[in-house]
Amino acid sequence: MDSIRINTAQNIDIEYEIAGLGERIAARCVDIAGFAILFIVFWILTIIASFSFSGTAAMVILISYLVIFAFYDLVCELTMNGQTFGKKIMKIKVVSLDGTQPTFGQYLIRWLFRMIDFGFPFGWGVVALVSVAFTKNHQRLGDLLAKTTLIKTTPRTQLNQVAFNFSLPENYEPQFKEVMHLNDRDVELIHEVLTGYYQTGNADLIYAMAAKIKAHLFVSIPPGMNELQFLETVLKDYNYVTSGINV
């Protein structure tokens, strides 16, 4: 599965899956379905306005619909963290290739090249389909020029898998009670790093994550415990502390 590295607020690189052609098409279909419903509403309002008011009022309603249709993607992505309503439902979003939030200029380039990617003279989306299908990062033309792509926002590991996947003995004693200062996202991130290490053997992520957690909790790794064991123990202690058992 293609992925892209995202640098988190804790300065740890985490890989996110790049959204494929299927997710993009599904998100676009959701948006188009919304516009189809909106078109019916505006068409009814246009007919009512043409009989009840004037042709000018009907024209204003029609133009309003066209403006919404034209600027929908740009405005949504700017105000909804890289998502339209379709992308939000499909849990995908626009990011820069370096993993950062796209700039206004990048969003603008993606929007301007929608005419080529999806416009009538260019085959109603054929350009976008071919580009997404055959480029490394599943990018349409607008993405290639803006240096953006779409990633899946659903974490590979859900919180309930992180916090409750340890079978602890009844007499378990936590070593780091300071874990109560961690939040759910911190624990998800530790689990992501451990998962990445188990899959790739990249110890650099373990050392970096352990250093961040030590600094955050103001603790030291006890003698005889390495960084990997430290992170595993932190997860166990967090599970114990948040399980409702008084420590």
C-alpha positions as CSV (number, residue, x, y, z in Angstrom):
1,M,0.0,0.0,0.0
2,D,1.5,3.4,-1.0
3,S,2.1,5.8,1.9
4,I,3.5,9.2,2.7
5,R,5.4,10.3,5.8
6,I,3.8,12.9,8.0
7,N,5.9,14.8,10.6
8,T,3.7,15.1,13.8
9,A,3.7,17.9,16.3
10,Q,6.0,15.6,18.4
11,N,8.5,15.7,15.5
12,I,8.0,12.0,14.8
13,D,7.5,10.7,11.3
14,I,4.4,8.5,10.8
15,E,3.3,6.9,7.6
16,Y,-0.2,7.5,6.3
17,E,-1.8,5.6,3.5
18,I,-2.3,7.5,0.3
19,A,-6.0,7.6,-0.8
20,G,-6.5,5.4,-3.9
21,L,-8.6,5.9,-7.0
22,G,-11.6,4.2,-5.4
23,E,-11.7,6.6,-2.4
24,R,-11.3,9.6,-4.7
25,I,-14.1,8.5,-7.0
26,A,-16.4,7.7,-4.1
27,A,-15.8,11.2,-2.5
28,R,-16.5,12.9,-5.8
29,C,-19.7,10.9,-6.2
30,V,-20.8,12.0,-2.8
31,D,-20.2,15.7,-3.7
32,I,-21.9,15.3,-7.1
33,A,-24.9,13.7,-5.3
34,G,-25.1,16.7,-3.0
35,F,-25.0,19.1,-6.0
36,A,-27.7,17.1,-7.7
37,I,-30.0,17.5,-4.7
38,L,-29.0,21.2,-4.5
39,F,-29.8,21.6,-8.2
40,I,-33.3,20.3,-7.8
41,V,-33.8,22.8,-4.9
42,F,-32.5,25.7,-6.8
43,W,-34.4,24.7,-10.0
44,I,-37.7,24.7,-8.0
45,L,-36.8,28.1,-6.5
46,T,-36.0,29.4,-10.0
47,I,-39.4,28.3,-11.3
48,I,-41.2,29.9,-8.3
49,A,-39.2,33.1,-8.7
50,S,-39.9,33.3,-12.4
51,F,-43.7,33.2,-11.7
52,S,-43.9,35.0,-8.4
53,F,-41.2,37.7,-8.8
54,S,-39.3,38.4,-12.0
55,G,-36.9,36.9,-14.4
56,T,-34.1,38.8,-12.7
57,A,-34.8,37.0,-9.4
58,A,-34.7,33.7,-11.2
59,M,-31.4,34.6,-12.9
60,V,-29.9,35.5,-9.5
61,I,-30.8,32.1,-8.1
62,L,-29.3,30.3,-11.1
63,I,-26.1,32.3,-10.9
64,S,-25.9,31.7,-7.2
65,Y,-26.0,27.9,-7.8
66,L,-23.3,28.2,-10.5
67,V,-21.1,30.2,-8.2
68,I,-21.5,27.6,-5.4
69,F,-20.7,24.8,-7.9
70,A,-17.6,26.6,-9.2
71,F,-16.0,27.5,-5.9
72,Y,-17.2,24.6,-3.8
73,D,-14.0,22.6,-3.8
74,L,-11.7,25.6,-3.2
75,V,-13.7,27.1,-0.3
76,C,-14.3,23.7,1.4
77,E,-10.7,22.6,1.2
78,L,-9.6,26.0,2.6
79,T,-12.0,26.0,5.5
80,M,-12.3,22.3,6.2
81,N,-8.7,21.3,6.6
82,G,-8.3,20.0,3.1
83,Q,-11.6,18.3,2.8
84,T,-14.9,18.6,1.0
85,F,-18.0,17.0,2.4
86,G,-17.4,14.0,0.2
87,K,-13.8,13.7,1.3
88,K,-14.9,14.0,4.9
89,I,-17.4,11.2,4.5
90,M,-14.7,9.0,2.8
91,K,-12.1,10.1,5.5
92,I,-9.5,11.4,3.1
93,K,-7.9,14.8,2.9
94,V,-5.5,16.9,0.9
95,V,-1.9,17.3,2.1
96,S,1.4,18.5,0.7
97,L,3.8,15.9,-0.4
98,D,6.0,16.8,2.5
99,G,3.1,16.0,4.9
100,T,2.4,19.7,5.8
101,Q,-0.9,21.6,5.5
102,P,-1.2,22.9,1.9
103,T,-0.9,26.6,1.4
104,F,-3.5,28.8,-0.2
105,G,-1.5,28.8,-3.4
106,Q,-1.5,25.0,-3.5
107,Y,-5.2,24.8,-3.0
108,L,-5.7,27.4,-5.7
109,I,-3.6,25.5,-8.2
110,R,-5.6,22.3,-7.5
111,W,-8.8,24.2,-8.1
112,L,-7.7,26.0,-11.3
113,F,-6.7,22.7,-12.9
114,R,-10.0,21.1,-12.1
115,M,-11.1,22.3,-15.5
116,I,-8.5,20.1,-17.2
117,D,-8.9,17.2,-14.8
118,F,-12.7,17.1,-14.9
119,G,-13.9,19.4,-17.6
120,F,-16.0,18.5,-20.6
121,P,-13.4,19.3,-23.4
122,F,-11.0,16.8,-21.6
123,G,-13.3,13.9,-21.3
124,W,-15.3,14.5,-18.1
125,G,-12.6,13.3,-15.7
126,V,-10.6,11.0,-17.9
127,V,-7.4,13.0,-17.4
128,A,-7.8,12.8,-13.6
129,L,-8.6,9.1,-13.7
130,V,-5.6,8.2,-15.8
131,S,-3.3,10.5,-13.8
132,V,-4.4,9.1,-10.4
133,A,-4.2,5.5,-11.6
134,F,-0.7,5.7,-13.0
135,T,1.2,8.3,-10.9
136,K,3.3,7.1,-7.9
137,N,1.4,9.2,-5.3
138,H,-2.0,8.8,-7.0
139,Q,-2.1,12.4,-8.0
140,R,-4.3,14.1,-10.6
141,L,-2.8,16.9,-12.8
142,G,-3.7,19.6,-10.3
143,D,-2.0,17.6,-7.5
144,L,1.1,17.1,-9.6
145,L,1.5,20.8,-10.2
146,A,0.5,21.8,-6.7
147,K,2.7,19.1,-5.1
148,T,-0.2,17.7,-3.1
149,T,-2.0,14.3,-2.8
150,L,-4.8,12.8,-0.7
151,I,-4.2,10.6,2.4
152,K,-6.6,8.5,4.4
153,T,-7.3,10.2,7.7
154,T,-8.5,7.1,9.6
155,P,-5.6,6.0,11.9
156,R,-4.3,2.5,11.0
157,T,-4.6,1.7,14.7
158,Q,-7.8,2.6,16.6
159,L,-7.7,3.8,20.2
160,N,-9.5,0.8,21.5
161,Q,-6.8,-1.4,19.9
162,V,-4.1,0.7,21.6
163,A,-5.4,1.1,25.1
164,F,-6.8,-2.3,25.7
165,N,-4.6,-4.8,23.9
166,F,-2.5,-5.8,26.9
167,S,-3.4,-8.6,29.2
168,L,-2.0,-7.5,32.5
169,P,-1.7,-9.7,35.6
170,E,-3.9,-8.8,38.6
171,N,-0.9,-7.8,40.6
172,Y,0.6,-5.6,37.9
173,E,2.5,-2.6,39.3
174,P,3.0,0.4,36.9
175,Q,6.6,1.7,36.8
176,F,5.7,5.1,35.4
177,K,2.7,6.6,37.1
178,E,3.5,9.8,35.2
179,V,1.7,8.2,32.2
180,M,-1.5,9.9,33.5
181,H,-0.1,13.1,31.9
182,L,-0.3,11.5,28.4
183,N,-3.4,11.9,26.2
184,D,-5.0,9.5,23.8
185,R,-3.2,10.9,20.8
186,D,0.2,10.4,22.5
187,V,-0.6,6.8,23.2
188,E,-1.8,6.3,19.6
189,L,1.5,7.8,18.4
190,I,3.6,5.5,20.6
191,H,1.7,2.5,19.3
192,E,2.2,3.7,15.7
193,V,5.9,3.9,16.3
194,L,6.1,0.5,17.8
195,T,4.1,-1.0,15.0
196,G,6.4,0.6,12.5
197,Y,9.4,-0.8,14.3
198,Y,8.0,-4.3,14.4
199,Q,7.3,-4.1,10.7
200,T,10.5,-2.4,9.5
201,G,13.1,-2.8,12.3
202,N,13.8,0.9,12.1
203,A,15.2,1.7,15.6
204,D,15.6,5.4,14.9
205,L,11.9,5.9,15.4
206,I,12.1,4.1,18.8
207,Y,15.0,6.2,20.0
208,A,13.3,9.5,18.9
209,M,9.9,8.5,20.4
210,A,11.5,7.4,23.7
211,A,13.4,10.7,24.0
212,K,10.2,12.7,23.5
213,I,8.2,10.7,26.0
214,K,11.0,10.9,28.6
215,A,11.2,14.7,28.2
216,H,7.4,15.0,28.3
217,L,7.0,12.9,31.5
218,F,10.2,14.0,33.2
219,V,11.3,10.4,33.7
220,S,14.4,8.3,33.1
221,I,14.8,4.8,31.7
222,P,15.7,2.5,34.6
223,P,19.0,0.5,34.4
224,G,18.5,-2.7,32.4
225,M,15.6,-1.3,30.3
226,N,16.1,-0.2,26.7
227,E,14.1,2.3,24.7
228,L,11.9,-0.3,23.2
229,Q,11.0,-1.9,26.5
230,F,10.5,1.6,27.9
231,L,7.8,2.4,25.3
232,E,6.1,-1.0,25.7
233,T,6.1,-0.4,29.5
234,V,4.6,3.1,29.0
235,L,1.7,1.6,27.0
236,K,1.1,-1.1,29.7
237,D,1.2,1.5,32.5
238,Y,-1.2,3.7,30.5
239,N,-3.6,0.8,30.0
240,Y,-3.4,0.1,33.8
241,V,-3.9,3.7,34.9
242,T,-6.8,4.3,32.5
243,S,-8.6,1.0,33.2
244,G,-10.2,2.4,36.3
245,I,-7.8,0.8,38.8
246,N,-6.5,3.1,41.4
247,V,-2.7,3.2,41.5
